[in-house]
Amino acid sequence: MKNLLLAAAIGDISGVPYEFEGRTKNYDAIDLLNPENTYSDDTICTFACAEALLEGKDMAECLHRRGREDFHRGFGGRFARWLISPEIKPSYGSFGNGSGMRASSAGFLAKTKEECIDYATQTALPTHSHPEGIKGAVATVLAIFYANQGKDKDFIRKNVLDEYYPDWRSKTYAEIKPGFFFDETCQLTIPAAIICFLESKDYVDCLKLAISLGGDADTLAAIAGPMAYAHYRTIPEELIENAKAKLPKWMLDLNDKFDAACQ
């Protein structure tokens, strides 16, 4: 497969128009090629983590540097304050969903479950060192890793959703959607994104299910999207081209380098 890092970026880009004023629960109203779409902090952090893992760089330094280079992309309040500091500050112990949305590279790069968990933890620790923050990254990445290894959805449900979020074991998309709301915690976002993937028909359907929950649309789609790509192994070419037209050169270069490393 190619364009592995774009699986999260396309989810982010597609969800941006529906994050705040455009929030909707209407699946049919969602246009993944909405002319207002663009990348946000989710994509920057995804690529920064991938850069650190791939090139053996310091994770916190990569996140700090890349975030400061492209600051006005909707970073959350505490992360923005972490970026503003000229010196890299210690983790502020977040359990926000940012740990899940930036971790996808670990699932594609890892060769074993143990390596996968280690990589996911590395992506979380600079800012999201709370146990729930780390768990959110690990659960996200294991779903991608297992799908990429050819495990079926039943296996992923049992070994990720049931194991890490047992309270969500019996929940369905139809059940959670009516009362779902905007929330930026791992505890709500990660299991919901996994359910979107588990009940999806293809990559596009997965993104639309995630966005039409009516929550943190771009982050839900950035988390669920790589799971779907690892499982279905295809993304419509028009979504790939739209993303490539909007991402900066360093991301496009890293995207190619990452693909080569994961072959």
Residue frames as qw, qx, qy, qz and C-alpha x, y, z in Angstrom:
[[0.000, 0.887, 0.463, 0.000, 0.00, 0.00, 0.00],
 [0.386, 0.279, -0.006, 0.879, 1.00, 3.59, -0.59],
 [0.179, -0.534, -0.055, -0.825, 0.12, 6.90, 1.07],
 [0.528, -0.341, -0.739, 0.243, -0.08, 5.36, 4.53],
 [0.202, -0.258, -0.390, 0.860, 0.21, 8.66, 6.37],
 [0.235, -0.111, -0.297, -0.919, -2.48, 10.18, 4.18],
 [0.392, -0.400, -0.816, -0.141, -5.03, 7.80, 5.69],
 [0.301, -0.581, -0.514, 0.555, -5.16, 10.02, 8.79],
 [0.107, -0.248, 0.117, 0.956, -4.58, 13.28, 6.91],
 [0.213, -0.250, -0.640, -0.695, -7.53, 12.68, 4.59],
 [0.368, -0.580, -0.721, 0.093, -9.75, 11.96, 7.58],
 [0.280, -0.499, -0.255, 0.779, -8.62, 15.20, 9.19],
 [0.010, -0.093, 0.363, 0.927, -9.01, 17.24, 6.00],
 [0.261, -0.373, -0.750, -0.480, -12.45, 15.77, 5.30],
 [0.391, -0.598, -0.669, 0.204, -13.67, 16.45, 8.82],
 [0.275, -0.126, -0.172, 0.937, -12.46, 20.03, 9.28],
 [0.213, -0.271, -0.290, -0.893, -15.56, 21.71, 7.72],
 [0.642, -0.441, -0.505, -0.371, -17.79, 19.74, 10.11],
 [0.496, -0.032, -0.644, 0.582, -15.93, 20.28, 13.38],
 [0.047, -0.235, -0.439, 0.866, -17.62, 23.40, 14.74],
 [0.419, 0.325, 0.094, -0.842, -20.30, 25.48, 12.98],
 [0.562, 0.257, -0.571, -0.541, -20.71, 22.81, 10.32],
 [0.181, -0.139, 0.937, -0.265, -21.25, 19.97, 12.78],
 [0.689, 0.077, -0.244, -0.678, -23.89, 17.54, 11.55],
 [0.532, -0.113, 0.818, -0.188, -25.41, 14.14, 12.18],
 [0.750, 0.539, 0.128, -0.361, -26.65, 13.94, 8.60],
 [0.685, -0.174, 0.598, 0.378, -24.55, 11.28, 6.87],
 [0.568, 0.563, 0.506, 0.322, -25.85, 12.25, 3.41],
 [0.078, 0.995, 0.061, -0.020, -24.92, 15.91, 3.87],
 [0.542, -0.648, 0.379, 0.377, -21.21, 15.18, 4.21],
 [0.691, 0.712, -0.101, 0.068, -18.99, 16.06, 1.25],
 [0.813, -0.376, 0.146, 0.420, -15.48, 14.69, 1.66],
 [0.521, 0.227, 0.257, 0.782, -14.33, 17.10, -1.04],
 [0.102, -0.923, -0.342, 0.146, -15.94, 20.16, 0.52],
 [0.503, 0.676, -0.046, 0.536, -14.06, 23.15, -0.96],
 [0.288, -0.852, 0.220, -0.378, -13.49, 24.52, 2.56],
 [0.933, -0.342, 0.001, 0.107, -11.54, 21.49, 3.72],
 [0.325, 0.756, -0.479, 0.306, -7.91, 21.75, 4.76],
 [0.717, -0.063, -0.611, 0.328, -5.51, 20.09, 7.16],
 [0.438, -0.832, 0.026, -0.339, -5.41, 20.91, 10.85],
 [0.266, -0.684, 0.632, -0.248, -3.23, 20.22, 13.89],
 [0.913, -0.069, 0.368, -0.162, -4.19, 16.54, 13.60],
 [0.841, 0.513, -0.032, 0.168, -2.22, 16.16, 10.39],
 [0.165, 0.817, -0.449, 0.322, 0.76, 18.17, 11.61],
 [0.536, -0.530, 0.590, -0.288, 1.07, 16.02, 14.70],
 [0.957, 0.149, 0.237, -0.075, 0.58, 12.80, 12.74],
 [0.715, 0.622, -0.178, 0.266, 3.46, 13.65, 10.42],
 [0.083, -0.784, 0.498, -0.360, 5.65, 14.95, 13.25],
 [0.765, -0.349, 0.502, -0.202, 5.28, 11.64, 15.11],
 [0.927, 0.345, 0.127, 0.075, 5.98, 9.68, 11.94],
 [0.407, 0.798, -0.339, 0.288, 9.11, 11.75, 11.34],
 [0.365, -0.670, 0.568, -0.309, 10.39, 11.02, 14.84],
 [0.880, -0.109, 0.445, -0.123, 9.73, 7.28, 14.61],
 [0.847, 0.516, 0.064, 0.110, 11.08, 6.91, 11.10],
 [0.473, 0.725, -0.280, 0.414, 14.21, 9.00, 11.47],
 [0.721, -0.228, -0.466, 0.459, 15.05, 8.25, 15.09],
 [0.088, 0.490, -0.127, 0.858, 14.49, 11.84, 16.20],
 [0.023, -0.140, -0.693, 0.707, 13.29, 13.08, 19.56],
 [0.020, -0.582, -0.788, -0.200, 9.48, 12.83, 19.65],
 [0.154, -0.810, -0.372, 0.426, 8.90, 15.96, 21.73],
 [0.215, -0.472, 0.295, 0.803, 11.31, 17.99, 19.60],
 [0.104, 0.195, 0.753, 0.621, 9.57, 16.97, 16.37],
 [0.088, -0.727, -0.681, -0.025, 6.12, 17.81, 17.73],
 [0.243, -0.754, -0.167, 0.587, 7.35, 21.12, 19.11],
 [0.216, -0.332, 0.437, 0.808, 9.21, 22.19, 15.98],
 [0.056, 0.291, 0.769, 0.566, 6.58, 21.18, 13.45],
 [0.121, -0.754, -0.635, 0.117, 3.78, 22.68, 15.50],
 [0.210, -0.708, -0.045, 0.673, 5.56, 26.00, 15.85],
 [0.215, -0.113, 0.585, 0.774, 6.25, 26.09, 12.10],
 [0.238, -0.318, -0.650, -0.648, 2.53, 25.90, 11.31],
 [0.023, -0.069, -0.696, 0.715, 0.95, 27.25, 14.47],
 [0.442, 0.179, 0.171, -0.862, -2.43, 28.52, 13.27],
 [0.432, 0.045, -0.802, -0.409, -4.01, 25.15, 12.58],
 [0.705, -0.405, -0.229, -0.535, -6.38, 24.78, 15.49],
 [0.455, 0.127, -0.778, 0.413, -4.17, 23.36, 18.22],
 [0.555, -0.660, -0.503, -0.049, -5.92, 22.75, 21.53],
 [0.213, -0.935, 0.076, -0.273, -5.34, 25.23, 24.33],
 [0.701, -0.623, 0.326, 0.118, -2.88, 23.30, 26.50],
 [0.818, 0.149, 0.324, 0.452, -0.97, 21.96, 23.50],
 [0.336, 0.832, 0.098, 0.431, -0.76, 25.48, 22.07],
 [0.366, -0.894, 0.225, -0.128, 0.69, 26.74, 25.35],
 [0.842, -0.284, 0.364, 0.277, 3.17, 23.85, 25.26],
 [0.682, 0.480, 0.271, 0.480, 4.17, 24.95, 21.74],
 [0.058, 0.963, 0.027, 0.263, 4.47, 28.63, 22.62],
 [0.613, -0.723, 0.263, 0.179, 7.21, 27.98, 25.14],
 [0.378, 0.772, -0.499, -0.108, 10.63, 28.43, 23.48],
 [0.012, -0.383, 0.912, -0.144, 11.89, 25.47, 25.48],
 [0.620, -0.156, -0.690, -0.340, 10.21, 22.08, 25.43],
 [0.457, -0.424, 0.444, -0.644, 8.28, 21.70, 28.65],
 [0.138, -0.054, 0.978, -0.149, 7.50, 18.40, 30.40],
 [0.234, -0.364, -0.804, -0.407, 4.27, 16.60, 29.62],
 [0.330, -0.215, 0.249, -0.885, 1.13, 18.14, 31.06],
 [0.195, 0.047, 0.935, -0.292, -0.49, 14.73, 31.50],
 [0.528, 0.188, -0.125, -0.819, -3.31, 15.07, 28.99],
 [0.426, 0.152, 0.892, -0.016, -5.91, 12.38, 28.26],
 [0.463, 0.594, -0.001, -0.658, -7.20, 14.30, 25.24],
 [0.868, 0.351, 0.349, -0.035, -7.90, 12.57, 21.95],
 [0.290, 0.862, -0.391, -0.141, -4.78, 14.15, 20.44],
 [0.380, -0.472, 0.794, 0.061, -2.84, 11.08, 21.47],
 [0.691, 0.267, 0.671, -0.022, -5.01, 8.91, 19.25],
 [0.550, 0.808, 0.146, -0.149, -5.15, 11.20, 16.25],
 [0.165, 0.862, -0.464, -0.117, -1.36, 11.53, 15.90],
 [0.552, -0.449, 0.702, -0.026, -0.29, 7.93, 16.48],
 [0.891, 0.353, 0.122, -0.260, -1.25, 6.09, 13.27],
 [0.456, 0.687, -0.565, -0.020, 2.29, 5.81, 11.89],
 [0.315, -0.440, 0.799, -0.261, 3.16, 3.45, 14.74],
 [0.797, 0.146, 0.491, -0.320, 0.56, 0.95, 13.55],
 [0.776, 0.617, -0.097, -0.087, 1.97, 0.82, 10.04],
 [0.257, 0.751, -0.586, 0.164, 5.63, 0.89, 11.03],
 [0.522, -0.450, 0.664, -0.291, 5.63, -1.70, 13.84],
 [0.507, 0.269, -0.779, -0.252, 6.47, -5.32, 13.10],
 [0.382, -0.197, -0.874, 0.225, 5.26, -6.83, 16.37],
 [0.398, -0.773, -0.449, -0.207, 2.54, -6.11, 18.93],
 [0.618, -0.564, -0.188, 0.514, 5.18, -5.20, 21.50],
 [0.378, 0.004, 0.216, 0.900, 6.88, -2.78, 19.12],
 [0.100, -0.610, -0.515, -0.594, 3.50, -1.33, 18.26],
 [0.500, -0.779, -0.372, 0.066, 2.70, -0.60, 21.91],
 [0.580, -0.391, -0.005, 0.715, 6.16, 0.89, 22.44],
 [0.240, 0.242, 0.358, 0.869, 5.87, 3.18, 19.41],
 [0.246, -0.722, -0.501, -0.410, 2.36, 4.28, 20.40],
 [0.569, -0.700, -0.277, 0.330, 3.54, 5.09, 23.89],
 [0.494, -0.144, 0.135, 0.847, 6.42, 7.13, 22.49],
 [0.066, 0.475, 0.425, 0.768, 4.01, 9.25, 20.44],
 [0.414, -0.765, -0.443, -0.217, 1.86, 9.99, 23.49],
 [0.666, -0.416, -0.343, 0.515, 4.46, 10.69, 26.19],
 [0.335, 0.211, -0.029, 0.918, 5.60, 14.24, 25.28],
 [0.265, -0.232, 0.051, -0.935, 2.21, 15.72, 26.22],
 [0.769, -0.205, -0.207, -0.569, -0.37, 12.94, 26.75],
 [0.290, 0.309, -0.858, 0.289, 1.29, 10.94, 29.53],
 [0.620, -0.157, 0.409, -0.651, -1.91, 10.35, 31.50],
 [0.381, -0.050, 0.923, 0.020, -2.74, 6.60, 31.54],
 [0.557, 0.595, 0.528, -0.240, -5.89, 7.28, 29.50],
 [0.315, 0.826, -0.274, -0.379, -3.87, 9.29, 26.99],
 [0.084, -0.451, 0.864, 0.208, -1.40, 6.48, 26.53],
 [0.478, 0.211, 0.842, -0.136, -4.20, 3.91, 26.37],
 [0.529, 0.720, 0.210, -0.397, -5.93, 5.92, 23.64],
 [0.247, 0.714, -0.567, -0.329, -2.79, 5.92, 21.51],
 [0.221, -0.253, 0.941, 0.038, -2.15, 2.22, 22.10],
 [0.551, 0.386, 0.692, -0.264, -5.72, 1.16, 21.29],
 [0.488, 0.769, -0.058, -0.409, -5.74, 3.24, 18.11],
 [0.163, 0.653, -0.700, -0.239, -2.43, 1.87, 16.92],
 [0.365, -0.100, 0.924, -0.062, -3.22, -1.76, 17.74],
 [0.635, 0.536, 0.449, -0.329, -6.41, -1.57, 15.66],
 [0.451, 0.783, -0.317, -0.289, -4.34, -0.31, 12.72],
 [0.084, -0.524, 0.845, 0.062, -1.58, -2.86, 13.32],
 [0.526, 0.094, 0.828, -0.169, -3.96, -5.82, 13.52],
 [0.640, 0.660, 0.234, -0.315, -5.85, -4.70, 10.42],
 [0.303, 0.778, -0.502, -0.227, -2.59, -4.26, 8.55],
 [0.198, -0.352, 0.915, -0.018, -1.60, -7.79, 9.61],
 [0.413, -0.027, -0.753, -0.512, -4.80, -9.14, 8.08],
 [0.018, 0.221, 0.858, -0.464, -6.77, -9.74, 11.29],
 [0.120, -0.537, -0.659, -0.513, -10.53, -9.54, 10.79],
 [0.248, -0.559, 0.025, -0.791, -12.93, -7.15, 12.50],
 [0.818, -0.479, -0.261, -0.182, -14.05, -9.72, 15.06],
 [0.772, -0.062, -0.295, 0.559, -10.45, -10.14, 16.18],
 [0.210, 0.361, -0.124, 0.900, -9.98, -6.36, 16.41],
 [0.521, -0.591, -0.165, -0.593, -13.22, -5.93, 18.34],
 [0.872, -0.406, -0.267, 0.054, -12.21, -8.58, 20.85],
 [0.771, -0.106, -0.156, 0.608, -8.55, -7.60, 21.22],
 [0.229, 0.243, -0.039, 0.942, -8.88, -3.82, 21.08],
 [0.381, -0.480, -0.162, -0.773, -12.37, -2.48, 21.77],
 [0.801, -0.453, -0.350, -0.176, -13.36, -5.16, 24.30],
 [0.759, -0.126, -0.355, 0.531, -9.96, -5.22, 25.98],
 [0.318, 0.097, -0.168, 0.928, -9.26, -1.50, 26.26],
 [0.325, -0.104, 0.072, -0.937, -12.81, -0.13, 26.46],
 [0.066, -0.180, -0.981, 0.043, -14.93, -2.95, 27.95],
 [0.241, 0.467, 0.510, -0.681, -17.82, -0.59, 28.72],
 [0.422, 0.500, -0.267, -0.708, -18.25, -0.17, 24.96],
 [0.251, -0.141, 0.942, 0.174, -18.24, -3.91, 24.24],
 [0.287, 0.450, 0.846, 0.006, -21.91, -4.23, 23.37],
 [0.193, 0.705, 0.154, -0.665, -22.48, -0.75, 21.94],
 [0.564, 0.433, 0.568, 0.415, -23.41, -0.16, 18.30],
 [0.200, 0.093, 0.205, 0.954, -23.10, 2.87, 16.07],
 [0.279, -0.553, -0.525, -0.584, -26.88, 3.30, 15.95],
 [0.577, -0.632, -0.482, 0.184, -26.95, 3.26, 19.74],
 [0.497, -0.409, -0.135, 0.753, -24.24, 5.83, 20.37],
 [0.269, 0.330, 0.349, 0.835, -25.02, 8.32, 17.58],
 [0.189, -0.790, -0.453, -0.368, -28.17, 10.05, 18.92],
 [0.509, -0.848, -0.115, 0.091, -26.58, 11.12, 22.19],
 [0.744, -0.007, 0.041, 0.667, -23.06, 11.64, 20.92],
 [0.025, -0.993, -0.095, 0.060, -21.63, 15.12, 21.45],
 [0.452, 0.740, -0.341, 0.364, -18.45, 17.12, 20.99],
 [0.754, -0.630, 0.182, 0.040, -15.85, 15.69, 23.35],
 [0.427, 0.765, -0.472, 0.095, -12.07, 15.81, 23.17],
 [0.542, -0.525, 0.634, -0.170, -11.18, 12.98, 25.56],
 [0.205, 0.288, -0.912, -0.209, -9.70, 9.64, 24.61],
 [0.277, 0.093, 0.872, -0.393, -12.32, 7.91, 26.74],
 [0.569, 0.545, 0.402, -0.467, -15.15, 8.92, 24.39],
 [0.420, 0.708, -0.341, -0.454, -13.38, 9.51, 21.08],
 [0.015, 0.430, -0.883, -0.188, -11.24, 6.40, 20.69],
 [0.358, 0.163, 0.911, -0.124, -13.91, 3.70, 21.24],
 [0.510, 0.663, 0.293, -0.464, -16.38, 5.65, 19.10],
 [0.307, 0.684, -0.513, -0.418, -13.84, 5.84, 16.26],
 [0.142, -0.213, 0.963, 0.081, -13.18, 2.10, 16.55],
 [0.473, 0.413, 0.717, -0.303, -16.91, 1.41, 16.29],
 [0.457, 0.728, -0.090, -0.504, -17.10, 3.60, 13.17],
 [0.164, 0.509, -0.792, -0.294, -14.40, 1.45, 11.61],
 [0.266, -0.011, 0.956, -0.122, -15.91, -1.85, 12.73],
 [0.465, 0.540, 0.627, -0.314, -19.32, -1.01, 11.26],
 [0.241, 0.670, -0.275, -0.646, -18.04, 0.62, 8.06],
 [0.869, 0.404, 0.281, -0.058, -18.31, -0.77, 4.53],
 [0.719, 0.422, 0.041, 0.551, -15.23, 0.94, 3.08],
 [0.444, -0.086, -0.194, 0.871, -12.85, 3.85, 3.71],
 [0.119, -0.339, -0.212, -0.909, -15.30, 6.53, 2.56],
 [0.606, -0.543, -0.487, -0.319, -18.13, 5.07, 4.61],
 [0.659, -0.335, -0.437, 0.513, -15.88, 4.99, 7.67],
 [0.232, 0.047, -0.086, 0.968, -15.05, 8.69, 7.37],
 [0.334, -0.400, -0.327, -0.789, -18.69, 9.63, 6.88],
 [0.678, -0.499, -0.540, -0.015, -19.78, 7.55, 9.86],
 [0.549, -0.241, -0.346, 0.721, -17.13, 9.23, 12.02],
 [0.065, 0.145, 0.064, 0.985, -17.96, 12.75, 10.86],
 [0.446, -0.406, -0.402, -0.689, -21.73, 12.29, 11.15],
 [0.495, -0.372, -0.692, 0.371, -21.51, 11.31, 14.80],
 [0.133, -0.887, -0.209, -0.390, -21.67, 15.06, 15.33],
 [0.696, -0.644, -0.043, 0.315, -18.61, 15.19, 17.57],
 [0.231, -0.751, 0.409, 0.463, -14.96, 16.18, 17.10],
 [0.832, 0.502, 0.123, -0.204, -15.33, 15.41, 13.42],
 [0.494, 0.734, -0.466, 0.024, -11.83, 15.81, 12.04],
 [0.182, -0.529, 0.789, -0.252, -10.20, 13.94, 14.91],
 [0.786, 0.060, 0.531, -0.310, -12.70, 11.08, 14.83],
 [0.812, 0.573, -0.011, -0.105, -12.07, 10.69, 11.09],
 [0.259, 0.749, -0.597, 0.124, -8.29, 11.00, 11.52],
 [0.426, -0.370, 0.779, -0.273, -8.38, 8.17, 14.06],
 [0.794, 0.220, 0.507, -0.253, -10.81, 5.87, 12.26],
 [0.599, 0.718, -0.219, -0.278, -9.44, 6.50, 8.76],
 [0.149, 0.590, -0.793, -0.029, -6.12, 4.65, 9.14],
 [0.527, -0.046, 0.806, -0.266, -7.93, 1.66, 10.64],
 [0.732, 0.525, 0.287, -0.325, -10.16, 1.56, 7.58],
 [0.462, 0.741, -0.447, -0.194, -7.27, 1.93, 5.15],
 [0.153, -0.449, 0.877, -0.080, -5.30, -0.83, 6.85],
 [0.580, 0.153, 0.753, -0.269, -8.34, -3.11, 6.53],
 [0.667, 0.640, 0.313, -0.220, -9.82, -2.19, 3.12],
 [0.605, -0.231, 0.447, 0.617, -6.46, -1.23, 1.55],
 [0.307, 0.444, 0.490, 0.684, -7.91, 1.36, -0.80],
 [0.012, -0.637, -0.285, 0.716, -8.68, 5.08, -0.76],
 [0.522, 0.762, 0.377, 0.077, -10.41, 6.87, -3.66],
 [0.613, 0.169, 0.133, 0.760, -7.85, 8.62, -5.83],
 [0.027, 0.764, 0.214, 0.608, -9.71, 11.94, -5.72],
 [0.591, -0.803, -0.071, -0.035, -9.30, 12.09, -1.94],
 [0.787, -0.230, 0.121, 0.560, -5.59, 11.35, -2.24],
 [0.425, 0.438, 0.235, 0.757, -5.10, 14.06, -4.86],
 [0.237, -0.866, -0.207, -0.389, -7.10, 16.58, -2.83],
 [0.707, -0.672, 0.005, 0.218, -4.90, 15.94, 0.20],
 [0.723, -0.025, 0.195, 0.663, -1.66, 16.13, -1.75],
 [0.241, 0.672, 0.253, 0.653, -2.72, 19.48, -3.22],
 [0.354, -0.858, -0.093, -0.360, -3.14, 20.93, 0.27],
 [0.815, -0.521, 0.005, 0.254, -0.23, 19.49, 2.24],
 [0.008, -0.908, 0.384, 0.167, 3.21, 21.16, 2.46],
 [0.644, 0.542, -0.538, -0.034, 6.22, 19.68, 0.72],
 [0.057, -0.460, 0.819, -0.338, 7.85, 18.29, 3.87],
 [0.696, 0.012, 0.553, -0.458, 4.76, 16.16, 4.50],
 [0.836, 0.470, -0.097, -0.265, 4.61, 14.90, 0.93],
 [0.394, 0.599, -0.686, 0.126, 8.30, 13.99, 1.03],
 [0.292, -0.308, 0.797, -0.430, 7.87, 12.22, 4.36],
 [0.825, 0.184, 0.246, -0.474, 4.80, 10.40, 3.04],
 [0.778, 0.498, -0.372, -0.097, 6.90, 8.83, 0.27],
 [0.184, 0.523, -0.763, 0.333, 9.80, 8.05, 2.59],
 [0.542, -0.187, 0.623, -0.532, 7.46, 6.43, 5.10],
 [0.890, 0.283, 0.008, -0.357, 5.83, 4.27, 2.43],
 [0.612, 0.537, -0.576, 0.073, 9.24, 3.02, 1.31],
 [0.070, -0.431, 0.776, -0.456, 10.20, 2.15, 4.88],
 [0.655, -0.033, 0.525, -0.542, 6.99, 0.18, 5.45],
 [0.747, 0.360, -0.411, -0.379, 7.23, -1.95, 2.31]]
